[in-house]
Amino acid sequence: SEEIPWRRKRRSETDGQTKNSRIRFGKEGNRDLVAFGVAIHEHAKGGVEVARNPWRKDVAMFLIASFFFWLSLFIYMPILSPYVEQLGGAYSFVGLVLGSYGLMQFLCRIPIGLVSDMVQRRKPFVMIGMAAAMGSGWLFALTNSLGWALVARALAGVAAATWVVFTVLYASYFRSGDIHRAMGQISLVVVLAQLVGM
């Protein structure tokens, strides 16, 4: 294949990392660019596939952040039911608190995913999820009423609903052929965090 110097392209096309890069043209007109840990495969029929090196530091940080994200949602689960009972909650209210987590995911996950796709942004929703998880923990730590316990666990459900955006963002770091490995990695982190938390 012929190798020629890569000309500067728009930032939106190359993620701003095209300096001193080289591009190779294959037999079918496809071309690949590798620069600063970013691999871009441009097909002859159009379309650009961007995939970062799966062992970059930012990928490792993403996995670590995901671990603590899920740990924060499950670390108090073994004592949540007796805690709500201690506050004076009836069994029905205990069920309401526990069920609010799943209910908020049911109500929020699809809308969050749709809005994220519409605006083509992932990181703001990831930050919202992390803020919701942190807010849930703070409410449990700073309040001691049944109403706030319900709000705190419902907020944890909102945080968990943003996980769909986490997975889409994480998959974008990988080539299409490596996405199955990426999903395996992130799923392992989630299970480990829940295991440690429970």
C-alpha positions as CSV (number, residue, x, y, z in Angstrom):
1,S,0.0,0.0,0.0
2,E,1.1,3.6,-0.7
3,E,1.9,5.8,2.3
4,I,1.7,9.6,2.0
5,P,1.8,12.4,4.6
6,W,-1.6,13.0,6.1
7,R,-3.1,16.4,5.4
8,R,-4.8,18.3,8.2
9,K,-8.6,17.6,8.5
10,R,-11.4,19.1,10.5
11,R,-11.2,18.6,14.2
12,S,-14.7,16.9,14.3
13,E,-13.4,14.3,11.8
14,T,-10.1,13.4,13.5
15,D,-10.8,14.3,17.2
16,G,-8.0,16.9,16.9
17,Q,-5.2,14.4,16.8
18,T,-3.8,14.4,13.2
19,K,-0.5,16.1,13.6
20,N,2.5,14.2,12.2
21,S,0.3,11.3,11.2
22,R,0.5,9.0,8.2
23,I,-2.2,7.6,6.1
24,R,-2.2,4.3,4.1
25,F,-4.4,3.5,1.1
26,G,-5.4,-0.1,0.5
27,K,-6.4,-1.9,-2.7
28,E,-10.1,-1.1,-2.3
29,G,-9.6,2.6,-1.5
30,N,-10.0,2.2,2.2
31,R,-7.5,4.1,4.4
32,D,-6.3,3.9,7.9
33,L,-4.9,6.7,10.1
34,V,-3.1,6.0,13.4
35,A,-2.1,9.0,15.5
36,F,-1.5,9.5,19.2
37,G,-3.5,6.4,20.2
38,V,-6.4,7.1,17.8
39,A,-7.1,4.8,14.9
40,I,-9.4,6.1,12.1
41,H,-10.6,3.8,9.3
42,E,-12.2,5.7,6.4
43,H,-14.1,3.5,4.0
44,A,-14.1,4.1,0.3
45,K,-17.9,4.2,0.3
46,G,-17.9,6.9,2.9
47,G,-18.0,7.0,6.7
48,V,-15.2,7.3,9.3
49,E,-14.7,4.8,12.0
50,V,-12.7,6.1,15.0
51,A,-11.2,3.7,17.6
52,R,-8.7,4.5,20.3
53,N,-6.1,2.3,21.7
54,P,-8.0,0.1,24.2
55,W,-5.1,0.3,26.7
56,R,-4.9,4.1,26.9
57,K,-4.8,5.7,30.4
58,D,-8.3,7.3,29.9
59,V,-9.8,3.8,29.3
60,A,-8.3,2.6,32.6
61,M,-9.6,5.6,34.4
62,F,-13.1,5.0,32.9
63,L,-13.1,1.5,34.3
64,I,-12.0,2.7,37.7
65,A,-14.6,5.4,37.7
66,S,-17.3,2.9,36.7
67,F,-16.3,0.6,39.5
68,F,-16.7,3.3,42.2
69,F,-19.9,4.5,40.5
70,W,-21.6,1.1,41.0
71,L,-19.9,0.6,44.4
72,S,-21.6,3.8,45.6
73,L,-25.0,2.5,44.5
74,F,-24.7,-0.8,46.3
75,I,-22.4,-0.4,49.3
76,Y,-25.3,0.3,51.6
77,M,-27.7,-2.2,50.2
78,P,-27.1,-4.9,52.9
79,I,-28.3,-2.5,55.6
80,L,-30.9,-0.4,53.7
81,S,-33.9,-2.4,54.7
82,P,-33.1,-2.5,58.5
83,Y,-32.2,1.2,58.3
84,V,-35.6,2.1,56.9
85,E,-37.3,0.0,59.5
86,Q,-35.2,1.7,62.2
87,L,-36.5,5.0,61.0
88,G,-40.0,3.8,61.5
89,G,-40.9,2.6,58.1
90,A,-43.5,-0.2,57.6
91,Y,-42.7,-3.2,55.4
92,S,-44.7,-1.6,52.6
93,F,-42.6,1.5,52.8
94,V,-39.4,-0.5,52.8
95,G,-40.6,-2.1,49.6
96,L,-41.4,1.3,48.2
97,V,-37.9,2.5,48.9
98,L,-36.3,-0.5,47.4
99,G,-38.6,-0.5,44.4
100,S,-38.0,3.2,43.7
101,Y,-34.6,2.3,42.4
102,G,-35.9,0.1,39.7
103,L,-38.9,2.4,39.0
104,M,-36.7,5.4,38.2
105,Q,-34.5,3.3,35.9
106,F,-37.7,2.1,34.1
107,L,-38.9,5.7,33.7
108,C,-35.6,7.4,32.9
109,R,-33.3,5.0,31.0
110,I,-34.9,5.2,27.6
111,P,-35.5,9.0,27.6
112,I,-31.9,9.5,28.7
113,G,-30.6,7.3,25.9
114,L,-32.9,9.1,23.3
115,V,-31.9,12.6,24.4
116,S,-28.2,11.6,24.4
117,D,-28.6,10.3,20.8
118,M,-30.4,13.4,19.7
119,V,-27.8,15.8,21.0
120,Q,-24.9,13.5,20.2
121,R,-23.3,14.1,23.6
122,R,-22.3,11.4,26.1
123,K,-20.0,13.0,28.7
124,P,-22.6,15.4,30.1
125,F,-25.0,12.5,30.9
126,V,-22.1,10.6,32.4
127,M,-21.4,13.5,34.7
128,I,-25.1,13.8,35.6
129,G,-25.1,10.1,36.5
130,M,-22.1,10.6,38.8
131,A,-23.6,13.7,40.4
132,A,-26.9,11.8,41.0
133,A,-24.9,8.9,42.6
134,M,-23.0,11.3,44.8
135,G,-26.2,13.2,45.8
136,S,-27.9,9.9,46.7
137,G,-25.0,9.0,49.0
138,W,-25.0,12.5,50.6
139,L,-28.7,12.3,51.3
140,F,-28.4,9.0,53.1
141,A,-25.5,10.3,55.1
142,L,-26.9,13.7,56.1
143,T,-30.6,13.0,56.6
144,N,-32.5,10.5,58.8
145,S,-36.1,10.7,57.7
146,L,-38.2,8.3,55.7
147,G,-39.0,10.8,53.0
148,W,-35.4,11.6,52.3
149,A,-34.5,7.9,52.3
150,L,-37.1,7.4,49.5
151,V,-35.7,10.4,47.6
152,A,-32.1,9.2,48.0
153,R,-32.8,5.7,46.7
154,A,-34.9,7.1,43.8
155,L,-31.9,9.4,43.0
156,A,-29.7,6.3,42.9
157,G,-32.1,4.9,40.3
158,V,-31.7,8.0,38.2
159,A,-27.9,7.5,38.4
160,A,-28.2,3.9,37.3
161,A,-30.4,4.9,34.4
162,T,-27.5,6.9,32.9
163,W,-25.5,3.7,32.6
164,V,-26.7,3.2,29.0
165,V,-24.7,6.3,28.1
166,F,-21.6,5.0,30.0
167,T,-21.6,1.9,27.9
168,V,-22.0,3.8,24.6
169,L,-19.1,6.1,25.5
170,Y,-16.9,3.3,26.6
171,A,-17.5,1.3,23.4
172,S,-16.4,4.4,21.4
173,Y,-12.9,3.8,22.6
174,F,-12.6,0.6,20.6
175,R,-12.7,-0.7,17.1
176,S,-15.9,-2.3,16.0
177,G,-14.3,-5.7,16.1
178,D,-13.2,-5.2,19.7
179,I,-16.5,-3.9,21.1
180,H,-17.4,-7.4,22.5
181,R,-14.2,-7.3,24.5
182,A,-15.0,-3.8,25.7
183,M,-18.5,-4.9,26.9
184,G,-17.0,-7.9,28.7
185,Q,-14.6,-5.6,30.5
186,I,-17.2,-3.1,31.6
187,S,-19.6,-5.8,32.6
188,L,-16.9,-7.5,34.8
189,V,-16.3,-4.1,36.5
190,V,-20.0,-3.7,37.2
191,V,-20.3,-7.2,38.7
192,L,-17.2,-6.8,40.8
193,A,-18.4,-3.5,42.2
194,Q,-21.8,-5.0,43.1
195,L,-20.1,-8.0,44.7
196,V,-17.8,-5.8,46.8
197,G,-20.7,-3.5,47.7
198,M,-23.0,-6.3,48.7
